[in-house]
Amino acid sequence: MLRFGAVLATVSMLSFPARSQTLSFGMGATSCANWKLNDYNDYAGKTWILGFWSGLNAAADTASFVGIDTDAPAILAEIALICSNSPSMKLQDAIIAHYSRVRVGEGPKARQLPSR
């Protein structure tokens, strides 16, 4: 039941990428402008972005993962671009917007992680 709730929350968040209706804590709940305010916020924001992205993939609980063909620096650069265009946007909303765009772009190309 907990997994169903996590999946449902993720799907509902991704359905409305411009404005999330989720309760979040830390850097994600602040504006994009706050992320780039100083070195500490920059580091905390980058950590939050990658953790949130990973959490979205974990909550989806599917065999494919969004962003399998990219890397952390590319994800961070795209979110920084979104934020530079919309500094008052919540950081979590910028992440969701990019995650949604990558998910749609990958479509059936999304692959499973290689087995170890």
Secondary structure, 3 states (H helix, E strand, C coil): CHHHHHHHHHHHHHHCCCCCCCCCCHHHHCEHHHHCCCHHHHHHHHHHHHHHHHHHHHHHCCCCCCCCCCCHHHHHHHHHHHHHHCCCCEHHHHHHHHHHHHHHHHHHHCCCCCCC
